[in-house]
Amino acid sequence: MIDHITLPVSDLARSAAFYDAVLAVLGDFDRYDDEDAVGFGNGTWEFGVALGLVAPVHLALTAAGPNAVRAFYAAALAAGGHCNGAPGLRPQYGSGYYAAFVRDPDGHNIEAVHRGVADTSDRP
């Protein structure tokens, strides 16, 4: 349904560094640099950040499994993000919904989610 999305940010260099770190643990993405924007994707711009008026949004990124969710969370915190929900099962969102939530440098709520965790424990 969604072809691409660009989040408004207040500091392009800071946000580009944050997403370089966070997206690196979720996959191998190309980077596209523009004068006032930076994009990421596989062969085309799928996600990006651009200078603009910031109104925080929620963005959920697909993770390959619980380990990728935990790696996303650790990378996000190391890159200057803030905890908005540590990695774990979220049964209120569905059976097997394993996610972590962070606030990026501009306050956007960024989630990494894996659907389909078989057991109900939070073991690696």
Buried (B, 14 or more C-beta within 10 A) or exposed (E): EEEEEBBBBEBBEBBBBBBBBBBBBBBEBEBBEEEEBBBBBEEEBBBBBBBBEBEEEEEEBEBEEBEBBBBBBBBBBEBBBEEBBEBBBBEEBEEBBBBBBBBBBBEBBBBBBBEEBEEEEEEE
